[in-house]
Amino acid sequence: MFYKVKSMGLTGLNAFPVTAEIEGSSELPDFQIIGLADAAVRECRERLKSAFRTTGLNFPEQRVVVNLAPADVRKTGTVHDLAIAAALCMVQGWIKKSAVENAAFIGEVSLGGEIRAVRGVLPMTILAQKLGCSEIFVPADNAAEASVVSGIKVYGVPDLRTLVAHFYFKHKIAPQPEYQPDFEQAADGCDFCDIKGQELAKRALEVAAAGGHNALLIGPPGSGKSMLAKALPSILPRMTFDEAIAATNVYSVAGEIDPEHPLITSRPFRAPHHTVSTAGLSGGGTIPRPGEISLAHNGVLFLDELPEFSRNALEILRQPLEDGKVTISRAAGTVTYPSSVMLLAAMNPCPCGYYGHPTRKCTCGAKKVENYLSRISGPLLDRLDIHCEAAAVEFSDLASKEKAEPSAAIRERVQAARDIQNRRFAGTEITCNAKITPDMMSEVCVMTNDAKDALKTVFEAFGLSARAYDKILKVARTAADLENSELIEDRHIIEAAGYRTLDRKYWAT
């Protein structure tokens, strides 16, 4: 007897097809799993024997060999348990060959026969649908996640007995309804209207959100930097369906999917503590897992108290910020995770926080301030498009009863600017102005003559790098989009250049 059952494997975010080939013969009872399987896969033998026994199902009394094809690709984890269990059921005659020809099976089987949730169900379901599978059987706890994918019927399997009843006794499992996402952003967290003063910082964050630009807020303690950061999600543009799928893939692999909301429809906002390790920030581990920068994919990575992060952790961010991906190399192989994020950082100007304060005296001393600021390298600082000072808030602002502009109004402008960018970059992999490639700069960032003169003056006056030149143009492009301006005007250049002056104030030698 020879049967085949489809399954899926996972390397990083990339799913690949696996076929559980099973052959039963009338030799002495034995159960072998081959096909470059790791320890977790091989242990499936004992899990399935116990699962069959505890659920009252007869385990095949014959020699059974299971090959996980392709045999030259390493199989890891417990994701193939359900496919092997289905193959054993075929050997016993409980499942007909014709019933599973277009079906895939994913899930872990417990000793008691329950089907446990596994990571990475979404990318594996997407691949199953692309390969022409019409049905997929997954753990009941993963069914909502798999239902995000249209064009494939999803069955949530609670236990092994239910699977047998579905095929043999015709007690059909009800298919999971297709998930209908809601992309309307809930009004949660801080609102910009609750923040007193800081109009310049609010404008800087509006520009950053509209164009997906990296930003740095620097100012004394209590000036509202963290509050501004917490309010940022309230003005972020809506995610497209493709962006939502890409972000959810990362959370699926990381095992952080909310069963009640299986599709990430609000842009992720990740704020790791400054004690986070390099692996926690960029990803890694013996079995590589996505780090914070990948979990923030298509969203915001907020680093509060930036100089307090380890130098290694900060420097490891440089390449992912530039390339939009993280590559992790291990002896067993290399995996790549996406990291297209908007980086928002906040910091004090010195250890005590009052360097340059108009009324409070700094107690640090010049050398201590220099050492503190030097924790932020020039190359990393250069990758931050917008540098904005969050000055100490005036008493008049704090005492004022007048409400500032609400987040909803700001978000409308941000969304309108992002819609312009979506139309501009339709058919490309670019999603916002911050991702404009060098070959597109001359076509996208068209300036008036006055704007060219202004940019030349700024470039020569500040001795800017080529990267800073590009950053100013991209930010100016976003400022123009916020005004629905076809051309970049001189005022847009001046505003963008104003966001590149703080490094001269604080980091000048």
Phi, psi and omega in degrees: 000132181223128182223160178230139176226133181278142173218184180222143173247177185215130171232110187064237175262359186264115175277151176219149183286141176229137176246122175274103178266129184232136178229126179247135181225160184275045175261184178303140183304130180200156181219112182237142174240122179235176179108043178055051181268140177278183185300318181298322179289316181295327178294349176304330180304311182288324178298315183289322177301314179292320181298316178297318183293314184288337179265004177078019178260143181279125176280143182304124178269066181198176177279123182238128176240127177248125175247126177265102183265145003287138187285350181262006178247128183293134177255131182233158174080193185248013187293339184269359183305313185293322178295318179294321177298318178297322178296319177296323176295327176293320177300323180280352179087012182274337179235127179279149181303318183294337184285340185239013181300325182245029182239151175237151184232129181222131175156160177259138179255127179275171178297332180272002178093357177287150178260112185269152180294150177230165178273154173080020182296322183297305179299329178288324177292320177301316179294318179301318178295319180295329181276002174096008177291135179265343180222150173218134180253121184228165174303146182304325180289344178259358187296319180297320179298314180293331183290352175297330183277125178272158177088009178214136182275126185254130176242123176271116185259116181281326182203171184294321181298321179295323178297314178297318180297325179299316184268321189268316182262001178062025171273084192294138172283131179291129179294147179289127176299144180296133183289131179253103185288153175243112183268006176284124184284126180287144178282090185232148177082204186280146177248145181300333180290343179274353182266121181278133179066210178056041181295323179296316179294322178298317178296318179300318179290328175298314178296317180299315180294321182293324183251000181070031185274145172288143185219151177233128174253127180231132182179172184288165177300141177083006181277351175103019182297312180294323179294320176298318179296318180293335179276343183304317179305334183287348179243003181291145179291157178298148175280144169281165181298319179297319178295321180296317179297316181297317179292319181294326176304317181295314180294327178296313179295325179282350181073031183244027179281134173275115182304330180283336178226074189291343179251127178287105183253349173251142184300130180301145175228106183249133183227075181292151177289155184291351176274002181301143180280169177297321178293322178294329182276313185262343184104160180151206185105167178303312168257104189306134176235152177297142176265186184299323182293330176280325176293341176268009182306130184065020178220218187237134170252114183255120178247101178275147184055058188308314182294345181281344175291149179297149181300320180297320180296318181291317183293331180289345179282340188303308183291315176302322179295325182282317187267341182076019178204156178241127178250125181245120182253129176228168180300326182283345181153183182239134177236151180234130176244146179286151179211046177278094187233161166261115180272124174242122180239151177224145181200158170275157179285348181198171181303318178281338175097358189244019175295124182081005180290139184291333185236336181262139181273133176284133182255009189277320189091151187300317183295318180295320177296316180298315179297322180295312182290331181290350176294339177262111184288156178301314179300322177291317179299323181293337180275357176267110187297322188237124173248122184226138179267126173262091186289162176301136184283135179285153178299322181298324178291316181294323183277344182294138177267358180285129180282137176283175180297130181287160180299325183301319180291319179294319182296327177299317178293319179299315181295320178298318178294320179292325176298320176300316180293322178298320177291321182297319186257017179302135181087000177241174178273357180282134183246343182202170184297328181298339183261009180302130180276157182304324182290345180259352187303311183294331181279322186270318185264070180274125185250154168285167179298321178296323179294320178298317179296318179297318180294321178298317179298314180297315183300315182286324182292322184259356181057050186288153174279169177297323179295317179297322176302312179296319181298317180298317179298317181294317178294320177297323177299319179292318178300322177293321178297325178295336175261005182056041180262129180293319182254153174278120180268169181297326179294329177290320177297316181297318178297312181298320179294327178297338178274006181239024185254342185293332178295331175288328182284315187261327185255003180296139180266000000 
